[in-house]
Amino acid sequence: MLARSRPGPDFPYHFSAFGGALAILAYPVSVSVSQAGLALALAGWGWWSLHRPRLLQKAVSDVALPPALPLVKQPVLFFALGIYAAQLRSLLINGLLSDDFMAFVQRGFNTELKDVFLVGMAFWTASFAGSDRGRRLVGRWLGAAVVILVVTGVVSNFSK
């Protein structure tokens, strides 16, 4: 009989890492799968961050602790969010001035604004790469993504 076990204290870290790897590795092949990986990475990161105080209190040395994200050191990320906020404000104002508000806003979200969630990947990467292990993993995933991109590019030259 198989025994059911609860996930360990480092499960949110591995969940976030899986999502990040999926987001980075799937990007050359499928943006939709990559965005699903991003959603998993961000969910795992949030879960991991919520468990941080409890993990610090227990002082578990063998568990990967989520680094505290020094957001003040990442002003470019806030600048990117500011650009999307300005786009959203412009979209809403122009939508109010148009004849069909909902159609205008929906069309706006289907163009530039849907990519605002990709800024989350930048925050996740800044946090995840805050440790030596995280930097090594992200570097490996990016290298593998480049190989996937080159291989699929070469294959596409010889196929429809």
C-alpha positions as CSV (number, residue, x, y, z in Angstrom):
1,M,0.0,0.0,0.0
2,L,1.3,3.4,-0.9
3,A,1.6,5.9,1.9
4,R,0.4,9.4,1.3
5,S,2.9,12.0,2.4
6,R,2.5,15.7,2.8
7,P,4.8,17.9,0.6
8,G,7.9,18.9,2.4
9,P,8.7,22.5,3.5
10,D,10.7,23.1,0.3
11,F,7.8,22.0,-2.0
12,P,6.8,25.7,-2.8
13,Y,10.4,26.3,-3.9
14,H,10.4,23.3,-6.3
15,F,6.9,24.2,-7.5
16,S,8.1,27.7,-8.3
17,A,11.2,26.4,-9.9
18,F,9.2,24.0,-12.1
19,G,7.0,26.8,-13.3
20,G,10.0,29.0,-14.0
21,A,11.7,26.3,-15.9
22,L,8.5,25.6,-17.9
23,A,8.1,29.3,-18.7
24,I,11.7,29.7,-19.9
25,L,12.0,26.4,-21.7
26,A,8.6,26.5,-23.4
27,Y,8.9,30.1,-24.7
28,P,10.7,29.2,-28.0
29,V,8.0,26.7,-28.8
30,S,4.7,27.9,-27.3
31,V,4.0,31.3,-25.7
32,S,0.8,29.9,-24.1
33,V,2.6,27.1,-22.4
34,S,5.2,29.5,-21.3
35,Q,2.6,31.8,-19.8
36,A,1.1,28.8,-17.9
37,G,4.6,28.1,-16.5
38,L,4.8,31.7,-15.5
39,A,1.5,31.4,-13.6
40,L,2.8,28.3,-11.8
41,A,6.1,30.1,-11.0
42,L,4.3,33.1,-9.6
43,A,1.9,30.9,-7.6
44,G,4.8,28.9,-6.2
45,W,6.7,32.1,-5.4
46,G,3.8,33.6,-3.5
47,W,3.3,30.3,-1.6
48,W,7.0,30.2,-0.9
49,S,7.0,33.8,0.3
50,L,4.1,33.2,2.6
51,H,5.9,30.3,4.2
52,R,9.1,32.3,4.7
53,P,8.4,33.6,8.2
54,R,7.5,30.0,9.4
55,L,10.7,28.6,7.7
56,L,12.8,31.3,9.2
57,Q,11.3,30.7,12.6
58,K,12.0,26.9,12.4
59,A,15.5,27.7,11.1
60,V,15.5,24.8,8.8
61,S,19.0,24.7,7.3
62,D,18.4,22.2,4.5
63,V,15.4,24.1,3.0
64,A,15.8,26.6,0.3
65,L,14.5,29.9,1.8
66,P,12.8,32.4,-0.5
67,P,15.0,35.4,-0.7
68,A,13.5,38.7,0.4
69,L,13.1,40.5,-2.9
70,P,14.9,43.9,-2.6
71,L,12.4,45.7,-4.8
72,V,14.0,49.1,-4.3
73,K,17.0,47.7,-6.2
74,Q,14.8,46.9,-9.2
75,P,13.5,50.3,-10.4
76,V,13.4,49.2,-14.0
77,L,10.7,46.7,-13.1
78,F,8.6,49.4,-11.5
79,F,9.1,51.6,-14.5
80,A,7.8,48.8,-16.7
81,L,4.7,48.5,-14.5
82,G,4.3,52.2,-14.7
83,I,4.2,52.0,-18.5
84,Y,1.5,49.4,-18.3
85,A,-0.5,51.4,-15.8
86,A,-0.3,54.4,-18.2
87,Q,-1.5,52.2,-21.0
88,L,-4.4,50.9,-18.9
89,R,-5.4,54.5,-18.0
90,S,-5.3,55.6,-21.6
91,L,-7.3,52.5,-22.7
92,L,-10.0,53.2,-20.1
93,I,-10.2,56.9,-21.0
94,N,-10.4,56.2,-24.7
95,G,-13.0,53.4,-24.0
96,L,-15.2,55.9,-22.2
97,L,-15.0,58.2,-25.2
98,S,-15.8,55.4,-27.7
99,D,-19.3,54.2,-28.6
100,D,-18.8,50.6,-27.3
101,F,-16.8,50.7,-24.1
102,M,-16.6,46.9,-23.6
103,A,-15.5,46.1,-27.2
104,F,-12.9,48.8,-27.1
105,V,-11.4,47.7,-23.8
106,Q,-11.5,44.0,-24.8
107,R,-9.7,44.8,-28.0
108,G,-7.1,46.8,-25.9
109,F,-6.5,43.9,-23.6
110,N,-6.1,41.5,-26.5
111,T,-3.2,43.6,-27.9
112,E,-0.5,45.2,-25.7
113,L,-2.0,44.9,-22.2
114,K,-2.2,41.1,-22.1
115,D,1.6,41.0,-21.8
116,V,1.7,42.9,-18.5
117,F,1.9,39.5,-16.8
118,L,5.3,39.0,-18.4
119,V,6.6,41.7,-16.1
120,G,5.8,39.2,-13.3
121,M,8.5,36.9,-14.8
122,A,11.0,39.7,-14.4
123,F,10.1,40.0,-10.7
124,W,10.2,36.2,-10.3
125,T,13.6,35.9,-12.0
126,A,15.0,38.7,-9.8
127,S,13.8,36.9,-6.7
128,F,14.7,33.4,-7.8
129,A,18.2,34.3,-9.0
130,G,18.9,35.9,-5.6
131,S,20.8,32.8,-4.6
132,D,23.7,31.1,-6.3
133,R,21.6,27.9,-6.9
134,G,18.9,30.0,-8.5
135,R,21.3,31.8,-10.8
136,R,22.8,28.5,-11.9
137,L,19.4,27.1,-12.7
138,V,18.1,30.2,-14.6
139,G,21.4,30.2,-16.6
140,R,21.0,26.6,-17.5
141,W,17.3,27.0,-18.5
142,L,18.2,30.1,-20.6
143,G,21.0,28.1,-22.3
144,A,18.6,25.2,-23.0
145,A,16.0,27.6,-24.3
146,V,18.5,29.1,-26.8
147,V,19.4,25.6,-28.0
148,I,15.7,24.8,-28.4
149,L,15.2,28.0,-30.3
150,V,18.1,27.3,-32.7
151,V,17.1,23.7,-33.3
152,T,13.4,24.5,-34.0
153,G,14.6,27.4,-36.3
154,V,16.8,25.0,-38.3
155,V,14.0,22.4,-38.4
156,S,11.6,25.0,-39.6
157,N,13.9,25.8,-42.6
158,F,13.3,22.3,-43.9
159,S,9.6,21.9,-43.2
160,K,6.4,23.7,-43.8
